Amino acid sequence: MRLRVEFTTEPFDLDEAPRHALVAREVIEAAELDAVDVGPFGNTAEGGADSVLTAVDTLLRQALEAGATRVSLQVNVIGEGGE
């Protein structure tokens, strides 16, 4: 099964990316995922189910430890196959 995750972390800071946002992006970029797209108002990544779910677990734990007060995410099944 292939999944797509979309996420944002809060609180927002329009002047400079907060530490929790940078940590979340680093987790996603380091994970074994496809089609990673990071931006100032949202981030998306796709991959096999095991890879996406592992990355989401790490992202939640590390972003909260880095000061996030809210992590909004959505996970969608985008196809069969993969992990």
C-alpha positions as CSV (number, residue, x, y, z in Angstrom):
1,M,0.0,0.0,0.0
2,R,1.2,3.5,-0.8
3,L,0.4,6.5,1.4
4,R,0.6,10.2,1.2
5,V,1.1,12.3,4.3
6,E,0.5,16.0,4.5
7,F,1.5,17.9,7.7
8,T,2.1,21.2,9.4
9,T,3.5,22.1,12.8
10,E,2.5,25.0,15.0
11,P,3.0,27.6,16.3
12,F,3.8,29.4,13.1
13,D,6.4,32.1,12.8
14,L,6.3,34.0,9.5
15,D,9.7,35.6,10.0
16,E,11.8,32.5,10.7
17,A,11.1,28.8,10.6
18,P,10.7,27.5,14.2
19,R,12.9,24.7,15.4
20,H,10.0,22.2,15.5
21,A,9.3,22.9,11.8
22,L,12.9,22.4,10.8
23,V,13.1,19.2,12.8
24,A,9.9,17.8,11.2
25,R,11.3,18.6,7.7
26,E,14.6,16.9,8.5
27,V,12.8,13.8,9.6
28,I,10.8,13.6,6.4
29,E,13.7,14.4,4.2
30,A,15.9,11.7,5.9
31,A,13.2,9.0,5.7
32,E,13.0,6.6,2.8
33,L,10.1,8.3,1.1
34,D,9.2,9.4,-2.5
35,A,8.1,12.8,-3.7
36,V,8.9,14.8,-0.6
37,D,7.7,18.4,-0.9
38,V,8.4,20.9,1.9
39,G,7.1,24.4,2.0
40,P,6.3,27.2,4.4
41,F,2.6,26.3,4.9
42,G,2.6,22.6,4.5
43,N,4.6,19.5,3.6
44,T,3.8,16.3,1.8
45,A,5.6,13.0,1.2
46,E,4.7,9.7,-0.4
47,G,5.9,6.2,0.0
48,G,5.2,2.7,1.1
49,A,3.0,2.3,4.1
50,D,5.8,1.1,6.5
51,S,8.1,3.9,5.6
52,V,5.4,6.6,5.9
53,L,4.1,5.3,9.2
54,T,7.6,5.1,10.6
55,A,8.4,8.6,9.5
56,V,5.1,9.9,11.0
57,D,5.9,8.3,14.3
58,T,9.4,9.9,14.4
59,L,8.0,13.2,13.1
60,L,5.4,13.5,15.9
61,R,7.9,12.6,18.6
62,Q,10.7,14.8,17.5
63,A,8.5,17.8,16.5
64,L,6.8,17.8,19.9
65,E,10.1,17.5,21.7
66,A,11.3,20.5,19.7
67,G,8.5,22.7,20.8
68,A,5.5,22.1,18.5
69,T,2.2,22.7,20.3
70,R,0.2,21.2,17.5
71,V,0.9,18.9,14.6
72,S,-1.8,18.6,12.0
73,L,-1.6,15.7,9.6
74,Q,-3.6,13.8,7.1
75,V,-2.7,10.4,5.7
76,N,-4.3,9.1,2.5
77,V,-4.0,5.8,0.7
78,I,-2.9,6.6,-2.8
79,G,-2.4,3.2,-4.3
80,E,-1.6,-0.5,-3.8
81,G,1.8,-2.0,-4.1
82,G,5.0,-0.9,-2.4
83,E,5.6,-2.0,1.2
